[in-house]
């Protein structure tokens, strides 16, 4: 069996970001790295968005940038500039193409196609088996996500951010190309947290997405009927062409993903719990986690010591407790938050870069009864 210092399973965002980070760091120049992916012909299977101050590492391949956002419901609407932040959109096809080319220039990285069927740790090495071959890795980074362990436990609530989006082209101008609709809660909630998310690329082109924070996925038809109604009734967009569709589901949970890690195996990306539990934002957090992982690897510590819980994990846990118990509370919570606090302060909080005092000011804008009750249930 061929032996590698590092094996990365999966060439999605987390796998490609980690492979490139290892490949371009001279510290790892003599390390052999295997990147395994079951399908190297992945197309434009998703869209990633994130907010960021100033220039960033992905600016050259961004699809669109907005400097205003809209948040609203039936009772209020808030159009707000977000400077110094910008809201940025990256399409998977551009990311995959760029990062595969980057990794091709790292001579110590080997690409192989294979469907991983078994991973077994033995002493100081890990056996990774695909449909046709087996490999030995001294350290293995696994991005294959398995929902089953989350659903089989009761300690932490498990919701999903699930959605269907249409890339459309209308026959007349209906969109404000400088403003992203971040959360429009004016649509029927039906006992859940439901909102429309609109990313306009021009006055006639946009991604229109129907999104829920809830436990169960819906039949495709329900998402699509909601998009049709929103286009017709809210945007007065009656004639349009559907250029492309996207569909996804991101786990929202404070589940302890680290219990699946070991001395020589680390789960990364969504499989490692790198998605922000309270919002589902994953891409930029994966980039940040990868940046923290590289210096950690240089210390040669057990991989299961990389993950650390902090106060932001507990804040997320309280929110998910509330939404799991009363799934219709999302509109109230996010509505009050954006009504009473600047988007810039909320972004900083969600980025986990606020001080404790800043945390308290954000928390004070949320419905107090719900969070106090959730705190009491968790503590006592």
C-alpha positions in Angstrom: 0.0 0.0 0.0 1.2 3.5 -0.8 2.0 5.6 2.2 1.4 9.3 2.5 2.1 11.8 5.3 -1.3 13.4 4.8 -4.5 12.0 3.1 -7.3 14.5 2.5 -10.7 12.8 1.7 -12.9 15.0 -0.5 -12.1 17.8 -2.8 -14.9 20.2 -1.9 -14.2 23.6 -0.3 -12.6 22.2 2.9 -10.4 19.6 1.1 -9.2 22.0 -1.6 -8.5 24.9 0.9 -6.5 22.5 3.1 -4.6 21.0 0.2 -3.6 24.4 -1.1 -2.7 25.7 2.4 -0.4 22.7 2.9 1.0 22.8 -0.6 2.1 26.4 -0.5 3.7 26.3 3.0 7.4 25.5 2.8 7.1 23.7 6.2 5.2 20.9 4.4 7.3 20.8 1.2 8.8 17.4 2.0 5.4 15.9 3.1 3.6 13.6 0.7 -0.1 14.5 0.3 -2.9 12.5 -1.3 -6.2 14.2 -2.2 -9.0 11.7 -2.8 -12.2 12.6 -4.5 -14.9 10.3 -5.8 -15.9 12.6 -8.6 -13.4 15.1 -10.2 -16.0 16.3 -12.6 -18.1 18.2 -10.1 -20.0 21.1 -11.7 -21.4 24.3 -10.3 -23.1 22.5 -7.4 -23.4 25.4 -5.0 -23.0 29.1 -4.2 -21.1 30.4 -1.2 -21.6 33.9 0.3 -19.9 35.7 3.1 -19.3 39.2 4.5 -15.8 40.6 4.7 -14.0 43.9 5.4 -11.7 45.1 2.6 -9.9 42.9 0.1 -9.9 39.1 0.6 -8.2 36.0 -0.7 -11.1 35.2 -3.1 -11.7 38.6 -4.6 -10.3 37.6 -8.0 -12.9 34.9 -8.5 -16.0 36.5 -7.0 -19.2 36.5 -9.0 -20.7 39.6 -7.3 -20.3 42.0 -4.4 -23.0 44.1 -2.6 -22.6 47.0 -0.3 -26.2 47.1 1.0 -28.5 44.5 2.5 -32.2 44.3 3.2 -33.9 42.7 6.2 -37.6 42.9 6.8 -40.9 41.2 7.6 -44.6 42.3 7.5 -44.1 45.0 10.1 -40.8 46.6 9.2 -38.1 46.8 6.5 -34.5 47.9 6.8 -32.3 48.8 3.9 -28.9 49.4 5.3 -25.3 50.1 4.0 -22.8 47.6 5.5 -19.5 49.4 5.0 -16.7 48.7 5.8 -18.1 45.2 5.1 -19.1 43.9 1.7 -21.3 40.9 1.0 -19.5 38.6 -1.4 -20.7 35.8 -3.6 -18.5 33.0 -5.0 -19.7 30.3 -7.4 -18.4 26.7 -6.9 -17.3 26.3 -10.5 -15.0 29.2 -10.3 -13.6 28.1 -6.9 -13.1 24.5 -8.1 -11.4 25.5 -11.3 -9.0 28.0 -9.6 -8.1 25.8 -6.6 -7.5 22.7 -8.7 -5.1 24.7 -10.8 -3.4 26.0 -7.7 -2.9 22.5 -6.3 -1.6 21.2 -9.7 1.4 23.4 -9.1 2.2 21.7 -5.7 4.5 18.8 -6.7 4.0 17.0 -3.4 0.3 16.6 -3.9 -1.2 13.6 -5.7 -4.8 13.6 -7.1 -6.7 10.3 -7.2 -10.3 9.5 -7.9 -11.8 7.0 -5.5 -14.9 6.4 -3.4 -13.8 5.9 0.2 -15.6 3.0 1.8 -13.7 2.4 5.0 -11.3 4.2 7.3 -9.4 2.4 10.1 -6.9 3.7 12.5 -4.1 1.3 13.6 -1.5 2.6 16.1 0.2 5.5 14.4 -1.3 5.1 10.9 -4.7 5.1 9.2 -5.8 2.8 6.5 -8.0 4.4 3.9 -9.8 2.0 1.6 -11.6 3.0 -1.6 -13.6 0.8 -4.0 -10.4 -0.3 -5.7 -7.3 0.5 -3.5 -6.1 1.0 0.0 -3.7 3.7 1.2 -1.8 4.4 4.4 -1.9 7.9 5.9 0.0 9.1 8.9 -2.7 11.9 9.3 -6.1 11.8 7.6 -8.5 14.7 7.1 -12.0 13.5 6.3 -14.7 15.8 4.8 -17.3 13.0 4.4 -20.4 14.1 6.4 -22.7 11.5 8.0 -26.0 12.8 9.4 -26.7 9.6 11.4 -24.7 10.3 14.6 -26.4 13.7 14.9 -29.9 12.2 14.6 -29.2 9.3 17.0 -28.5 11.6 19.9 -30.8 13.9 22.0 -28.4 16.1 23.9 -28.1 18.7 21.1 -30.9 19.9 18.8 -30.4 19.3 15.1 -32.0 21.7 12.6 -31.2 22.2 9.0 -30.7 25.3 6.8 -32.4 23.9 3.7 -33.2 25.7 0.5 -33.9 25.7 -3.2 -32.8 28.6 -5.4 -33.5 29.7 -8.9 -31.1 31.7 -11.0 -33.6 33.7 -13.1 -33.6 36.2 -15.9 -36.6 38.5 -16.0 -38.1 40.3 -19.0 -38.0 43.7 -17.3 -36.0 45.4 -14.5 -37.1 44.2 -11.1 -34.0 44.0 -9.0 -31.7 46.4 -7.2 -28.3 45.1 -8.2 -26.5 46.9 -5.4 -28.5 45.4 -2.6 -28.8 41.8 -1.4 -32.0 40.7 0.3 -30.5 39.0 3.3 -33.7 37.9 5.1 -37.2 38.7 4.0 -39.6 37.2 6.6 -42.7 38.7 5.0 -43.6 35.3 3.5 -45.9 32.9 5.3 -44.0 31.2 8.1 -46.3 28.1 8.5 -44.9 27.4 12.0 -41.3 27.5 10.9 -38.5 30.1 10.4 -38.8 30.8 6.6 -37.4 33.6 4.5 -36.6 34.7 1.0 -33.0 35.3 0.1 -32.3 37.3 -3.1 -28.9 38.0 -4.7 -29.3 40.3 -7.7 -26.6 40.3 -10.3 -28.2 43.0 -12.5 -31.7 44.6 -12.7 -32.9 41.6 -14.6 -30.9 38.7 -13.2 -30.8 37.2 -9.7 -30.6 34.1 -7.5 -33.9 33.9 -5.7 -33.9 31.3 -2.8 -36.5 30.0 -0.4 -34.8 29.1 2.8 -35.8 27.5 6.1 -34.2 27.0 9.5 -36.2 23.9 10.6 -36.0 20.2 11.3 -37.4 18.6 8.2 -36.8 19.1 4.5 -39.8 19.9 2.3 -40.9 18.4 -1.0 -39.2 20.3 -3.8 -42.6 21.6 -5.1 -43.2 23.5 -1.9 -40.0 25.5 -2.3 -40.6 26.2 -5.9 -44.2 27.3 -5.4 -43.0 29.7 -2.7 -40.4 31.1 -5.2 -43.1 31.5 -7.9 -45.4 33.4 -5.5 -42.6 35.7 -4.3 -41.6 36.6 -7.8 -45.1 37.3 -8.8 -46.6 38.9 -5.7 -43.6 40.6 -4.0 -41.4 41.5 -7.0 -44.0 41.9 -9.7 -41.9 39.6 -11.8 -44.3 37.6 -14.0 -42.2 36.8 -17.0 -38.8 35.2 -16.5 -36.5 32.3 -17.5 -35.0 29.9 -15.1 -31.4 29.6 -16.0 -30.2 27.3 -13.3 -31.3 25.8 -10.0 -29.5 24.9 -6.8 -30.5 22.9 -3.8 -28.9 22.3 -0.4 -29.1 21.4 3.2 -26.6 22.5 5.9 -26.8 21.0 9.5 -27.3 23.5 12.3 -26.2 21.9 15.5 -23.8 22.3 18.4 -23.3 18.6 18.4 -19.8 17.6 19.6 -18.3 16.6 16.3 -14.9 16.2 18.0 -15.9 12.8 19.4 -15.4 11.4 15.9 -11.8 12.7 15.7 -8.7 10.9 17.0 -5.0 11.3 17.3 -4.5 10.8 13.6 -8.0 11.5 12.1 -9.6 15.0 11.9 -13.0 15.7 10.3 -13.1 18.9 8.4 -15.7 21.2 6.8 -19.3 20.4 7.6 -18.2 16.9 8.7 -16.1 18.6 11.4 -18.8 21.0 12.6 -17.2 23.9 10.9 -20.5 25.4 9.7 -21.7 28.2 12.0 -24.5 26.5 14.0 -26.7 29.5 14.3 -26.6 30.6 10.7 -25.3 27.8 8.5 -22.5 29.9 7.0 -19.7 27.5 6.2 -17.3 28.7 3.5 -15.5 31.6 5.2 -15.4 29.7 8.5 -13.8 26.8 6.7 -11.2 29.2 5.3 -10.6 30.5 8.9 -10.4 27.1 10.4 -8.0 26.0 7.8 -5.8 29.0 8.6 -5.8 28.0 12.2 -5.1 24.3 11.4 -1.8 24.9 9.6 0.1 26.3 12.6 -1.5 23.6 14.7 -0.2 20.8 12.5 3.3 22.2 12.8 3.2 21.4 16.5 2.5 17.7 15.8 -0.2 17.5 18.4 -3.0 14.9 18.4 -5.6 16.0 15.9 -8.5 15.6 18.4 -7.0 18.5 20.5 -7.6 21.0 17.7 -11.3 21.7 18.5 -12.1 24.0 21.4 -15.5 25.0 22.7 -16.0 28.7 23.6 -18.7 31.2 24.6 -19.9 31.6 21.0 -20.6 27.9 20.9 -22.9 28.3 23.9 -24.7 31.4 22.4 -25.4 29.3 19.3 -26.6 26.4 21.5 -29.2 28.7 23.2 -30.5 29.9 19.8 -30.9 26.4 18.5 -32.6 25.3 21.7 -35.2 28.0 21.1 -35.7 27.3 17.4 -35.9 23.6 18.1 -38.6 24.1 20.8 -40.5 26.9 18.9 -39.4 26.9 15.3 -41.5 29.9 14.4 -39.4 32.2 16.7 -36.7 32.9 14.1 -38.6 35.8 12.5 -38.9 37.4 16.0 -35.3 36.9 17.0 -33.6 37.9 13.8 -36.1 40.7 13.3 -35.5 42.3 16.7 -31.7 41.9 16.3 -31.5 43.7 12.9 -34.1 46.3 14.0 -32.1 47.3 17.1 -28.5 46.7 16.1 -26.3 47.7 13.1 -25.6 45.0 10.6 -21.9 45.6 11.0 -22.1 44.8 14.7 -24.1 41.6 14.0 -21.6 40.5 11.4 -18.7 41.0 13.9 -20.6 39.0 16.5 -21.3 36.2 14.0 -17.6 36.2 13.0 -16.9 35.6 16.8 -14.7 38.7 16.9 -16.6 40.7 19.5 -15.6 41.4 23.1 -17.8 40.2 26.0 -19.3 43.7 26.3 -20.1 43.7 22.6 -21.7 40.3 23.0 -23.9 41.5 25.8 -25.1 44.4 23.7 -26.0 42.0 20.8 -27.8 39.6 23.2 -29.7 42.4 24.8 -31.4 43.1 21.5 -32.8 39.6 21.3 -36.1 38.6 22.9 -35.2 38.2 26.6 -37.8 35.8 27.7 -36.9 33.1 25.2 -33.2 33.3 25.9 -33.6 33.4 29.7 -35.8 30.3 29.5 -33.3 28.5 27.2 -30.5 29.4 29.6 -32.3 28.1 32.6 -33.1 24.8 30.8 -29.5 24.3 29.9 -28.0 25.3 33.2 -30.5 23.5 35.5 
